Amino acid sequence: MAHKEFENAGKKPGLQVWRVEKMDLKPVPTQLYGDFFTGDAYIVLFTTPAPSYALHSWTGNEASQDEAGAVAIFLTQMDDYMKGLPVQFNEFQGEESTCFQGYFKSGMKYKKGGVASGFHHVVTNDMNVKRLLHVKGRRLIKGTEVDLSWSSFNKGDCFIIDLGKDIYHWSGSESNRYERLKTTQMANDIRDNERKGRAKVHMIEEGSEPEAVIQELGPKPELPPGECDTAEEKTQKTKTSLYQISDATGKMTTTFVSNGPFKQSMLSQKECYILDDGGNNIFVWKGKDANPDERKAAMTAAKTYITEKKYPTKTKVQVIPAGSETTMFKQFFFKWLEGEATGKTYTVGRIAKVEQIPFDSSKLHSNKAMAAQHGMVDDGSGKVQIWRVEGKDKAAVDPSSYGHFFGGDCYLVLYSYNDGGRTKHIIYTWQGQKCTQDELAASAFLTVKLDDSMGGVATQVRVSQGQEPPHLVSLFKNKPLVIHLGGTSRKGGDSTPGSTRLFHIRQSSTKATRAVEVEPKASSLNTNDAFVLKTPSSLFVWKGKGASSDETSAAEYVAKFLGGAVTKLDETKEPDGFWSALGGKGNYQTSKALQNVIRPPRLFGCSNKTGRLIAEEVPGDFTQIDLATDDVMILDSWDQIFVWIGNEANETEKLGAPKIAQEYVDSDPAGRRGVPITTIKQGQEPPSFTGWFQAWDPHMWD
């Protein structure tokens, strides 16, 4: 009789991974693909849409003879079950084929140990906090707690002076804009997630410190210059380490998992872990399904660890139950998805372009892994109420225009749903790219006020325009989420829409469809998507060659509310009137590569801040904000490499980046050669580049 796991093998395109556990075959969760325990053996199956199959066995250096024997048997049996169609590979740790390595975009990780030995309180809105965080790094921002005194400061960096109710983001006179932007994100995260929105973030510059800061720190002395950030990133990577705690042997033991930076998927709810940031702080994370004895012994384990490491007895320890992670803890992870562990979504971010678990709304309740991966708490069928921020108050939005957001405004979206007989609430605070600082502050204050009015039980999610979580988009049922340029609560009342308007329609892996108003010009078009063009005398629905039927019907919905007689156009069949409305015919993104992206594009920053030129990948899904204006960036879209030069990059970076791009291609494990390399300047981006960023804003750096 065939093994039950064989029945799911190769049924749909993509990757499947199983591990040999106690002479049985167990599927590995999708989010852990690329992690291999060196004491284990695995089966990996890759299925193409054709379909064709590549079937691999992988054996770690420390795997037992029994496991090595079992994986060979399973490989043969699975091949047999699939009627001998797969190409078979036997892979060994450190000797993997190019084909095998190509499956894991962000690289493979070898984790010490083998089949899991038995898997092992933070006050999140405490107002009595007093601490200073020194923020360093570029792609990987780290906030390190230092002494709360002027001796910790320098001119070149940003610091967060956290006094509980008030969080001061202090910028040194030599710090750059990019660091300031990332420090603001960290300060806002402390406010929103640790203080549940009940604190205020203040932006202060070196030399203009308010009285409250002077009272805490004393008068400011002359400060030293800053040190290099990129050097900080290099040392950080070796300093942080993660260990799994286990008492399976009857005695508490720690097993090394990885050096930082970490992936959230490394934390299993069935275990307890120690995160050591190089002896400065020890964090103990307790999975909610961990062995009760291990959970209870978390602090003891930390103390034993400190003794073993010969760290000072006064080393700080944070014991953190899953779901209550602090900003200090989350910063050590590439990309922390809020609620991944709890099933609540605070997740804000673009949906990965590569589907791992295909989304199926009918299976939301039964398939928790899919729900977590796609950031969905339910199917969006609960109650929705929306308000727009007007001055210091909120004004109810007419339900007939739910799903329409203006880029110059902020909104509160209250979603109430039933979960196991209990009513739960999520407040989405949507902040437009062109809203004012006053509106941003008011939206944060009004969110807290709304939460307080319901007893403080709501989950709060801050959402930036263009980064709407799939669950928020799903609230508008089969209609797209529509984002209009401009605002409606600026001084002088509603801003009038332009006479010519263009909307870009694109669907994500969760079938969430957005329609974003963009500049009405030819370079905004994209062959993979649908667009709606409205002029004073005509209305066009334009269907790119790669647009899906759902994107086309969403475009028709947008055309309907814009009003007028619709002319449907296929790409390449445009009349002259279409091009003249866009200011003339021009180049736009025509690369089919976007259509069914099997390999997601990758973005790297090139910097010589350390004295030698190095490239660092931007972790996670990138947006236009990730293009650092004082660096050179490399965008790899697989069949083309772009070198993007920021206006503030130095000469060495400008001259050295094309060479780095060439070396990057030459060293690719997939063996690419002769890929075209295009060099472009900030502000002069062609559509073949901007098409990789949804709703590119040509005025972002004005």
C-alpha positions as CSV (number, residue, x, y, z in Angstrom):
1,M,0.0,0.0,0.0
2,A,1.4,3.4,-0.9
3,H,2.4,5.9,1.8
4,K,-0.3,8.6,2.3
5,E,2.1,11.4,1.6
6,F,2.7,10.1,-2.0
7,E,-1.0,10.9,-2.8
8,N,-0.3,14.7,-2.6
9,A,3.0,14.5,-4.5
10,G,3.3,16.5,-7.7
11,K,-0.4,17.3,-7.8
12,K,0.3,21.0,-8.4
13,P,3.3,23.1,-9.6
14,G,5.9,24.1,-7.1
15,L,8.1,22.7,-4.4
16,Q,7.3,20.0,-1.8
17,V,9.7,18.9,1.0
18,W,9.4,16.0,3.4
19,R,11.7,14.9,6.3
20,V,12.4,11.4,7.4
21,E,11.1,11.2,11.0
22,K,11.3,7.9,13.0
23,M,11.4,5.9,9.7
24,D,8.3,7.8,8.5
25,L,7.8,10.7,6.0
26,K,6.5,14.0,7.4
27,P,5.8,17.2,5.3
28,V,8.0,20.2,6.2
29,P,5.9,23.5,6.6
30,T,6.3,25.7,3.5
31,Q,7.7,28.6,5.5
32,L,10.6,26.4,6.5
33,Y,11.7,25.4,3.0
34,G,15.4,25.9,2.7
35,D,16.2,24.9,6.3
36,F,17.9,21.6,6.6
37,F,18.9,19.8,9.9
38,T,22.3,18.3,9.4
39,G,21.3,15.2,11.4
40,D,18.4,14.5,9.1
41,A,17.4,13.3,5.6
42,Y,14.8,14.8,3.3
43,I,12.9,14.2,0.1
44,V,12.4,17.3,-2.1
45,L,10.1,17.3,-5.2
46,F,9.9,20.1,-7.7
47,T,6.9,20.0,-10.1
48,T,6.8,22.3,-13.2
49,P,3.4,23.4,-14.8
50,A,4.1,21.1,-17.8
51,P,4.1,18.9,-15.6
52,S,7.6,17.5,-15.2
53,Y,9.2,16.3,-12.0
54,A,12.6,16.5,-10.3
55,L,12.9,14.3,-7.2
56,H,15.8,14.7,-4.8
57,S,17.0,12.9,-1.6
58,W,19.1,15.1,0.7
59,T,21.3,13.6,3.5
60,G,22.9,15.7,6.2
61,N,26.5,15.0,7.4
62,E,25.2,13.9,10.8
63,A,22.3,11.7,9.6
64,S,22.3,8.1,10.9
65,Q,22.8,5.1,8.7
66,D,19.1,4.2,9.3
67,E,17.9,7.6,8.1
68,A,20.2,7.5,5.0
69,G,18.8,4.0,4.2
70,A,15.2,5.1,4.8
71,V,15.4,8.2,2.5
72,A,16.8,6.1,-0.3
73,I,13.9,3.7,0.1
74,F,11.3,6.5,0.1
75,L,12.9,8.1,-3.0
76,T,12.5,4.8,-4.8
77,Q,8.9,4.2,-3.6
78,M,7.8,7.8,-4.5
79,D,9.4,7.5,-8.0
80,D,7.6,4.2,-8.4
81,Y,4.2,5.7,-7.2
82,M,4.7,8.5,-9.8
83,K,5.2,5.8,-12.5
84,G,8.9,6.5,-12.9
85,L,8.3,10.0,-14.4
86,P,10.6,12.1,-12.1
87,V,14.3,12.8,-12.7
88,Q,16.0,11.5,-9.5
89,F,18.9,13.2,-7.7
90,N,20.8,12.2,-4.5
91,E,22.1,15.3,-2.8
92,F,24.6,15.5,0.1
93,Q,25.1,18.4,2.5
94,G,27.6,20.9,1.0
95,E,27.6,19.1,-2.4
96,E,24.2,20.1,-3.8
97,S,23.5,20.4,-7.5
98,T,22.9,23.8,-9.2
99,C,19.4,22.6,-9.9
100,F,18.7,21.9,-6.2
101,Q,20.2,25.2,-5.0
102,G,18.1,27.1,-7.4
103,Y,14.9,26.2,-5.5
104,F,15.8,28.3,-2.5
105,K,15.9,31.9,-3.5
106,S,17.2,33.2,-0.2
107,G,19.7,30.4,0.2
108,M,19.9,27.2,2.1
109,K,20.4,27.1,5.9
110,Y,22.0,24.2,7.7
111,K,20.7,23.9,11.2
112,K,22.5,21.8,13.8
113,G,20.6,18.8,15.2
114,G,18.1,16.4,14.0
115,V,14.5,15.3,14.3
116,A,13.0,17.7,16.9
117,S,13.8,16.7,20.5
118,G,10.8,17.7,22.6
119,F,9.9,21.3,21.4
120,H,10.7,24.5,24.8
121,H,6.8,38.2,30.7
122,V,6.9,41.2,28.9
123,V,4.7,44.2,29.9
124,T,3.9,45.5,26.4
125,N,2.2,48.8,27.4
126,D,4.4,49.7,30.4
127,M,4.6,53.5,30.7
128,N,7.4,53.5,33.3
129,V,10.1,52.7,30.7
130,K,13.3,54.7,30.5
131,R,15.8,53.5,27.9
132,L,18.0,54.7,25.1
133,L,18.3,52.7,21.8
134,H,21.2,53.3,19.5
135,V,19.9,52.6,15.9
136,K,22.5,51.4,13.4
137,G,22.6,49.5,10.1
138,R,21.1,50.1,6.7
139,R,19.3,47.1,5.1
140,L,19.1,45.4,8.5
141,I,18.3,48.0,11.1
142,K,19.3,47.2,14.7
143,G,18.3,49.1,17.9
144,T,20.8,48.3,20.6
145,E,20.0,49.4,24.2
146,V,22.8,51.6,25.6
147,D,23.4,53.7,28.8
148,L,20.8,56.5,29.0
149,S,23.5,59.2,29.0
150,W,25.1,61.7,26.5
151,S,28.2,59.5,26.5
152,S,26.3,57.0,24.4
153,F,25.5,59.5,21.6
154,N,27.3,60.6,18.4
155,K,26.6,62.9,15.6
156,G,26.4,60.3,12.8
157,D,23.6,58.1,14.1
158,C,20.0,58.2,15.2
159,F,18.8,57.3,18.7
160,I,15.4,56.6,20.3
161,I,15.0,58.1,23.7
162,D,12.2,56.1,25.1
163,L,10.5,57.7,28.2
164,G,7.3,55.6,28.1
165,K,4.5,58.1,27.3
166,D,6.9,60.0,25.1
167,I,9.3,58.5,22.5
168,Y,11.9,60.8,21.1
169,H,13.5,60.1,17.7
170,W,16.8,62.0,17.9
171,S,18.8,62.5,14.7
172,G,22.5,63.3,14.8
173,S,23.6,66.3,12.6
174,E,25.6,63.9,10.4
175,S,22.9,61.1,10.1
176,N,21.5,60.5,6.7
177,R,17.9,60.6,5.5
178,Y,17.6,56.8,5.0
179,E,18.7,56.1,8.6
180,R,16.1,58.6,9.8
181,L,13.4,57.0,7.8
182,K,14.2,53.5,9.3
183,T,14.5,54.9,12.8
184,T,11.0,56.5,12.5
185,Q,9.7,53.0,11.5
186,M,11.2,51.5,14.7
187,A,9.9,54.3,16.9
188,N,6.4,53.9,15.4
189,D,6.6,50.2,16.0
190,I,7.4,50.7,19.7
191,R,4.5,53.1,19.9
192,D,2.0,50.9,18.1
193,N,3.0,47.4,19.3
194,E,4.6,47.9,22.7
195,R,2.5,50.8,23.9
196,K,-0.6,49.8,22.0
197,G,-0.7,53.3,20.5
198,R,-0.7,55.1,23.9
199,A,2.5,57.0,23.4
200,K,3.6,59.9,21.3
201,V,6.5,59.9,18.9
202,H,8.5,63.2,18.7
203,M,11.1,64.0,16.0
204,I,14.0,66.0,17.4
205,E,17.3,67.2,15.8
206,E,20.7,67.4,17.5
207,G,20.9,70.8,19.3
208,S,17.1,71.3,19.6
209,E,16.4,68.9,22.5
210,P,13.2,69.7,24.4
211,E,13.2,70.3,28.2
212,A,12.0,66.8,29.0
213,V,15.1,65.3,27.3
214,I,17.5,67.8,29.0
215,Q,15.9,67.0,32.4
216,E,16.6,63.3,31.8
217,L,20.1,63.6,30.2
218,G,21.4,66.9,31.5
219,P,22.9,69.6,29.2
220,K,24.3,68.3,25.9
221,P,28.1,68.2,25.6
222,E,30.1,68.2,22.3
223,L,29.5,64.8,20.7
224,P,31.9,62.7,18.7
225,P,31.4,61.9,15.0
226,G,29.6,58.6,14.0
227,E,31.2,55.4,12.9
228,C,30.4,53.4,9.7
229,D,27.0,51.6,9.5
230,T,28.0,48.9,7.1
231,A,30.8,47.7,9.4
232,E,28.1,47.4,12.1
233,E,26.1,45.1,9.9
234,K,29.1,42.9,9.2
235,T,29.8,42.4,12.9
236,Q,26.2,42.1,13.9
237,K,25.7,39.1,11.7
238,T,28.2,37.0,13.7
239,K,27.2,38.4,17.1
240,T,23.6,37.2,17.4
241,S,22.8,33.6,17.8
242,L,19.7,31.5,18.4
243,Y,19.5,28.3,20.5
244,Q,16.7,25.8,21.1
245,I,16.1,24.7,24.7
246,S,15.2,21.1,25.4
247,D,14.8,19.0,28.5
248,A,14.2,15.8,26.5
249,T,17.2,14.2,28.3
250,G,15.8,15.1,31.7
251,K,18.5,17.8,31.9
252,M,18.1,21.2,30.3
253,T,20.2,21.5,27.1
254,T,20.7,24.2,24.5
255,T,21.2,23.3,20.8
256,F,22.6,25.9,18.4
257,V,20.1,26.8,15.6
258,S,21.6,29.7,13.7
259,N,23.5,33.0,13.7
260,G,21.5,36.1,12.9
261,P,19.8,37.7,11.2
262,F,17.0,35.1,11.7
263,K,13.7,34.1,10.0
264,Q,10.6,34.0,12.1
265,S,9.9,30.5,10.7
266,M,12.9,29.3,12.8
267,L,10.7,29.6,15.9
268,S,8.4,26.7,16.4
269,Q,5.4,27.0,18.8
270,K,6.4,23.6,20.2
271,E,9.7,24.8,21.5
272,C,11.5,27.4,23.7
273,Y,14.5,29.4,22.4
274,I,17.3,31.6,23.7
275,L,18.3,34.5,21.5
276,D,21.7,35.9,22.5
277,D,22.6,39.3,21.0
278,G,26.3,38.9,21.9
279,G,25.9,39.0,25.6
280,N,24.2,42.4,25.8
281,N,20.7,40.9,26.2
282,I,19.4,37.4,26.5
283,F,15.8,36.8,25.2
284,V,14.0,33.6,26.0
285,W,11.0,33.0,23.7
286,K,8.4,30.5,24.8
287,G,6.2,28.8,22.1
288,K,2.6,28.4,23.1
289,D,2.6,24.6,22.6
290,A,6.0,24.1,24.3
291,N,6.4,21.4,27.0
292,P,5.0,23.0,30.2
293,D,8.2,22.1,32.2
294,E,10.3,23.9,29.6
295,R,8.1,27.0,29.7
296,K,8.3,27.1,33.5
297,A,12.1,26.7,33.5
298,A,12.7,29.5,30.9
299,M,14.3,31.9,33.3
300,T,16.4,29.1,34.9
301,A,17.6,28.1,31.5
302,A,18.6,31.6,30.7
303,K,20.6,31.9,33.9
304,T,22.3,28.5,33.3
305,Y,23.2,29.7,29.8
306,I,24.7,33.0,31.2
307,T,26.8,31.0,33.6
308,E,28.0,28.6,30.8
309,K,28.9,31.6,28.6
310,K,30.7,33.3,31.5
311,Y,28.6,36.4,30.9
312,P,28.3,38.9,33.7
313,T,25.7,37.9,36.3
314,K,23.9,41.1,35.7
315,T,23.2,40.3,32.0
316,K,19.6,41.4,31.2
317,V,17.1,38.7,30.4
318,Q,13.7,39.1,28.7
319,V,11.3,36.1,28.9
320,I,8.8,36.4,26.1
321,P,5.6,34.4,25.6
322,A,4.7,33.9,21.9
323,G,2.5,36.7,20.7
324,S,4.0,39.3,23.1
325,E,7.2,40.0,21.2
326,T,8.9,43.3,21.9
327,T,10.4,45.6,19.2
328,M,13.8,44.8,20.7
329,F,13.3,41.1,20.1
330,K,11.6,41.4,16.6
331,Q,14.5,43.6,15.2
332,F,16.7,40.5,15.0
333,F,14.4,38.9,12.4
334,F,14.5,39.7,8.7
335,K,10.8,40.4,8.5
336,W,8.5,39.9,11.5
337,L,4.9,39.2,10.6
338,E,2.7,40.2,13.5
339,G,0.2,37.6,14.5
340,E,2.0,34.8,12.5
341,A,2.0,33.0,15.8
342,T,-1.4,34.0,17.1
343,G,-3.6,33.9,14.0
344,K,-4.3,37.7,14.4
345,T,-3.1,39.7,11.5
346,Y,-1.2,42.9,12.2
347,T,0.8,42.0,9.1
348,V,1.6,44.9,6.9
349,G,3.5,44.3,3.7
350,R,3.2,43.2,0.1
351,I,2.2,39.6,-0.7
352,A,5.1,37.6,-1.9
353,K,5.0,37.3,-5.7
354,V,5.8,33.5,-5.5
355,E,2.9,31.5,-4.2
356,Q,3.8,28.8,-1.8
357,I,0.4,27.7,-0.5
358,P,-2.1,28.7,-3.2
359,F,-4.9,30.8,-1.6
360,D,-8.3,29.3,-1.3
361,S,-10.8,31.3,0.8
362,S,-13.1,28.3,1.4
363,K,-10.3,26.6,3.3
364,L,-9.4,29.5,5.6
365,H,-10.7,27.9,8.8
366,S,-9.2,24.5,8.2
367,N,-5.8,25.5,6.7
368,K,-4.1,27.7,9.4
369,A,-0.8,27.6,7.6
370,M,-2.3,29.1,4.5
371,A,-4.2,31.7,6.6
372,A,-1.0,32.7,8.3
373,Q,1.1,32.8,5.2
374,H,-1.4,35.1,3.4
375,G,-2.3,37.1,6.5
376,M,-6.0,36.3,6.6
377,V,-8.0,36.1,9.8
378,D,-11.3,35.2,8.0
379,D,-13.0,35.6,4.7
380,G,-13.9,39.3,5.2
381,S,-17.6,38.6,5.7
382,G,-17.8,40.5,9.1
383,K,-19.1,44.0,9.8
384,V,-17.1,47.0,8.3
385,Q,-17.2,50.6,9.4
386,I,-15.0,53.4,8.0
387,W,-14.2,56.9,9.1
388,R,-12.0,59.6,7.4
389,V,-9.7,61.7,9.6
390,E,-11.0,65.3,9.5
391,G,-8.9,67.7,11.5
392,K,-8.7,66.2,15.0
393,D,-11.9,64.1,14.6
394,K,-13.3,61.4,12.5
395,A,-16.1,61.6,9.9
396,A,-18.1,58.6,8.9
397,V,-17.6,57.6,5.2
398,D,-20.7,56.9,3.2
399,P,-21.0,53.0,2.8
400,S,-21.5,53.4,-0.9
401,S,-17.9,54.6,-1.3
402,Y,-16.4,51.9,1.0
403,G,-13.2,50.6,-0.6
404,H,-12.2,54.0,-2.0
405,F,-9.3,55.7,-0.3
406,F,-7.6,59.1,-1.1
407,G,-3.8,59.3,-1.0
408,G,-3.9,62.7,0.8
409,D,-6.0,61.3,3.7
410,C,-6.0,58.9,6.7
411,Y,-8.8,56.5,7.5
412,L,-9.9,54.2,10.3
413,V,-11.5,50.9,9.2
414,L,-13.1,48.9,12.1
415,Y,-13.7,45.3,11.3
416,S,-15.8,43.1,13.7
417,Y,-16.0,39.4,13.2
418,N,-17.0,36.2,15.0
419,D,-14.3,33.8,16.2
420,G,-15.4,30.7,18.0
421,G,-18.5,32.5,19.4
422,R,-16.6,35.6,20.5
423,T,-16.8,39.0,18.7
424,K,-13.3,40.3,17.9
425,H,-12.2,43.6,16.4
426,I,-9.4,44.8,14.1
427,I,-8.8,48.6,13.6
428,Y,-6.9,49.3,10.4
429,T,-5.4,52.8,10.4
430,W,-4.8,53.5,6.7
431,Q,-2.3,56.3,6.0
432,G,-2.1,57.9,2.6
433,Q,1.3,58.7,1.1
434,K,0.4,62.4,0.7
435,C,-1.3,63.0,4.1
436,T,0.0,65.7,6.4
437,Q,2.0,65.1,9.7
438,D,-1.1,66.5,11.6
439,E,-3.3,63.8,10.0
440,L,-0.8,61.1,10.8
441,A,-0.8,62.1,14.4
442,A,-4.6,62.5,14.6
443,S,-5.0,59.0,13.0
444,A,-2.9,57.4,15.7
445,F,-4.7,59.3,18.5
446,L,-8.2,58.5,17.1
447,T,-7.2,54.8,16.7
448,V,-6.4,54.6,20.5
449,K,-9.6,56.5,21.3
450,L,-11.7,54.1,19.2
451,D,-10.0,51.1,20.8
452,D,-10.6,52.5,24.4
453,S,-14.3,53.0,23.6
454,M,-14.5,49.2,23.0
455,G,-12.6,48.3,26.2
456,G,-9.2,48.2,24.6
457,V,-9.6,44.7,23.1
458,A,-9.1,45.5,19.4
459,T,-6.1,44.5,17.3
460,Q,-4.6,47.6,15.8
461,V,-2.9,47.6,12.4
462,R,-1.1,50.5,10.9
463,V,-1.3,50.4,7.1
464,S,0.7,52.5,4.7
465,Q,-0.7,53.2,1.2
466,G,0.3,50.5,-1.3
467,Q,1.1,48.0,1.5
468,E,-2.4,47.0,2.4
469,P,-2.6,43.5,4.0
470,P,-4.7,41.0,1.9
471,H,-7.3,40.8,4.7
472,L,-8.0,44.5,4.5
473,V,-8.4,44.3,0.7
474,S,-10.7,41.3,1.1
475,L,-13.3,43.4,3.1
476,F,-14.6,44.9,-0.1
477,K,-15.7,41.5,-1.4
478,N,-15.4,41.2,-5.2
479,K,-14.6,44.9,-5.7
480,P,-11.0,46.1,-6.0
481,L,-9.5,48.4,-3.3
482,V,-9.4,51.8,-5.1
483,I,-6.7,54.4,-4.3
484,H,-7.2,57.9,-5.7
485,L,-4.5,60.5,-6.1
486,G,-4.8,63.6,-3.9
487,G,-6.9,64.1,-0.8
488,T,-10.3,65.1,0.4
489,S,-9.6,66.8,3.7
490,R,-7.0,69.3,2.8
491,K,-7.4,73.0,3.5
492,G,-9.9,74.4,1.0
493,G,-12.1,71.2,1.0
494,D,-12.0,68.3,-1.5
495,S,-9.3,68.3,-4.1
496,T,-10.7,68.1,-7.6
497,P,-9.7,65.0,-9.6
498,G,-7.6,65.7,-12.8
499,S,-9.4,65.9,-16.1
500,T,-7.4,62.9,-17.4
501,R,-7.1,60.0,-14.9
502,L,-5.3,56.6,-15.2
503,F,-5.8,53.6,-12.9
504,H,-3.5,50.6,-12.6
505,I,-5.2,47.3,-11.7
506,R,-3.2,44.3,-10.3
507,Q,-4.2,41.2,-8.5
508,S,-2.2,39.5,-5.7
509,S,-1.8,35.8,-4.8
510,T,-4.8,36.0,-2.4
511,K,-7.0,37.2,-5.3
512,A,-6.9,40.7,-3.6
513,T,-7.2,43.3,-6.3
514,R,-6.0,46.9,-6.1
515,A,-6.8,49.8,-8.5
516,V,-4.2,52.6,-7.9
517,E,-4.5,55.9,-9.6
518,V,-1.1,56.8,-11.3
519,E,0.2,59.5,-13.5
520,P,-1.6,59.6,-16.8
521,K,1.3,59.0,-19.1
522,A,2.4,56.1,-21.4
523,S,5.3,55.0,-19.1
524,S,2.8,54.1,-16.3
525,L,1.4,51.2,-18.5
526,N,2.4,47.6,-17.9
527,T,1.9,44.6,-20.2
528,N,1.0,42.3,-17.3
529,D,-1.9,44.3,-15.9
530,A,-5.1,46.1,-16.8
531,F,-5.6,49.9,-16.9
532,V,-8.5,52.4,-17.0
533,L,-8.0,55.7,-18.8
534,K,-10.7,58.5,-18.3
535,T,-10.5,61.7,-20.3
536,P,-13.1,64.5,-20.6
537,S,-14.5,62.9,-23.8
538,S,-13.6,59.2,-23.6
539,L,-13.2,56.2,-21.3
540,F,-10.9,53.2,-22.1
541,V,-10.4,49.8,-20.5
542,W,-6.9,48.7,-21.6
543,K,-6.0,45.0,-21.3
544,G,-2.3,44.2,-21.3
545,K,-1.2,40.8,-22.8
546,G,-0.6,39.4,-19.4
547,A,-3.7,40.7,-17.6
548,S,-6.0,38.1,-16.0
549,S,-9.8,38.0,-16.4
550,D,-10.2,39.1,-12.8
551,E,-8.0,42.1,-13.4
552,T,-10.0,43.0,-16.5
553,S,-13.4,42.7,-14.7
554,A,-12.0,44.9,-11.9
555,A,-11.0,47.4,-14.5
556,E,-14.6,47.4,-15.8
557,Y,-15.9,48.1,-12.3
558,V,-13.5,51.1,-12.0
559,A,-14.7,52.3,-15.4
560,K,-18.3,52.0,-14.2
561,F,-17.9,54.3,-11.2
562,L,-15.8,56.8,-13.3
563,G,-18.9,57.0,-15.7
564,G,-19.1,57.2,-19.5
565,A,-19.3,54.9,-22.5
566,V,-16.5,52.3,-22.3
567,T,-14.2,51.4,-25.2
568,K,-12.4,48.1,-24.5
569,L,-8.9,47.9,-26.0
570,D,-6.4,45.1,-26.3
571,E,-2.7,46.0,-26.0
572,T,-1.3,46.9,-29.5
573,K,-4.8,47.9,-30.8
574,E,-4.9,51.4,-29.3
575,P,-6.4,54.3,-31.3
576,D,-4.5,57.6,-31.6
577,G,-6.9,59.2,-29.1
578,F,-5.7,56.8,-26.4
579,W,-2.0,57.8,-26.9
580,S,-2.7,61.6,-27.2
581,A,-4.6,61.5,-23.8
582,L,-1.4,60.0,-22.3
583,G,0.8,62.8,-23.8
584,G,1.9,60.7,-26.8
585,K,3.0,57.1,-27.4
586,G,6.0,56.1,-25.3
587,N,7.9,53.1,-23.8
588,Y,6.4,51.1,-20.9
589,Q,7.1,47.8,-19.1
590,T,6.7,45.1,-21.7
591,S,8.7,42.3,-20.0
592,K,6.6,39.2,-19.8
593,A,8.8,38.1,-16.9
594,L,6.4,39.7,-14.5
595,Q,3.5,37.6,-15.8
596,N,4.1,34.3,-14.0
597,V,7.1,35.2,-11.9
598,I,8.6,31.9,-10.8
599,R,11.7,33.6,-9.5
600,P,10.9,36.8,-7.6
601,P,13.1,39.9,-8.4
602,R,15.8,40.6,-5.9
603,L,17.1,44.0,-4.8
604,F,20.6,44.7,-3.4
605,G,22.3,47.7,-2.0
606,C,26.0,48.4,-2.9
607,S,28.0,50.4,-0.4
608,N,31.6,51.2,0.3
609,K,31.0,52.7,3.7
610,T,33.4,50.2,5.2
611,G,36.2,51.1,2.7
612,R,35.5,48.1,0.5
613,L,32.6,47.7,-1.9
614,I,30.0,45.1,-0.7
615,A,26.5,44.2,-1.8
616,E,23.7,43.4,0.7
617,E,20.3,42.0,-0.2
618,V,17.2,43.9,0.8
619,P,15.3,41.4,2.9
620,G,11.7,40.5,2.1
621,D,9.4,42.1,-0.5
622,F,10.8,45.4,-1.5
623,T,9.1,48.7,-2.2
624,Q,10.3,52.0,-3.8
625,I,11.2,53.2,-0.2
626,D,14.0,50.6,-0.1
627,L,15.9,52.5,-2.8
628,A,18.5,54.3,-0.6
629,T,19.4,57.6,-2.3
630,D,22.9,57.6,-0.9
631,D,23.7,54.1,-2.3
632,V,23.9,52.2,-5.6
633,M,21.2,49.5,-5.8
634,I,21.1,46.4,-8.0
635,L,17.7,45.0,-9.1
636,D,17.9,41.5,-10.5
637,S,14.8,40.6,-12.5
638,W,16.4,37.3,-13.8
639,D,16.6,38.2,-17.4
640,Q,17.9,41.7,-16.8
641,I,20.1,43.4,-14.2
642,F,19.6,47.1,-13.3
643,V,22.2,49.2,-11.6
644,W,20.3,52.2,-10.0
645,I,22.5,55.1,-8.9
646,G,21.2,57.3,-6.0
647,N,21.8,61.0,-6.3
648,E,23.8,61.0,-3.0
649,A,26.0,57.9,-3.8
650,N,29.8,58.6,-3.8
651,E,32.1,58.2,-6.7
652,T,33.6,54.9,-5.7
653,E,30.1,53.4,-5.4
654,K,29.1,54.8,-8.8
655,L,32.2,53.5,-10.6
656,G,32.3,50.1,-8.8
657,A,28.6,49.1,-9.0
658,P,28.6,47.8,-12.6
659,K,31.6,45.6,-11.8
660,I,29.7,44.2,-8.7
661,A,26.7,43.5,-11.0
662,Q,28.9,41.6,-13.4
663,E,30.5,39.6,-10.6
664,Y,27.0,38.9,-9.2
665,V,25.9,37.3,-12.5
666,D,29.1,35.4,-12.9
667,S,28.9,33.8,-9.5
668,D,25.2,32.8,-9.8
669,P,24.7,29.1,-8.8
670,A,22.1,28.8,-11.5
671,G,24.8,29.4,-14.1
672,R,23.4,32.5,-15.9
673,R,25.7,34.2,-18.4
674,G,25.5,37.2,-20.6
675,V,22.5,38.8,-18.8
676,P,22.1,42.5,-20.0
677,I,23.1,45.1,-17.3
678,T,21.4,48.4,-17.5
679,T,22.7,51.5,-15.5
680,I,20.1,54.1,-14.6
681,K,20.1,57.3,-12.5
682,Q,17.7,58.3,-9.7
683,G,14.8,60.3,-11.2
684,Q,15.4,58.9,-14.8
685,E,14.0,55.4,-14.3
686,P,12.6,53.6,-17.4
687,P,9.4,51.7,-17.2
688,S,11.2,48.4,-17.5
689,F,12.6,49.2,-14.0
690,T,9.6,51.0,-12.4
691,G,7.3,48.1,-13.5
692,W,8.7,45.9,-10.7
693,F,7.3,48.3,-8.1
694,Q,3.5,48.7,-7.9
695,A,2.2,52.3,-8.2
696,W,5.7,53.8,-8.6
697,D,5.7,57.5,-7.4
698,P,7.9,59.7,-9.7
699,H,7.7,62.5,-7.1
700,M,8.8,60.5,-4.1
701,W,12.2,62.2,-3.9
702,D,11.0,65.7,-4.8
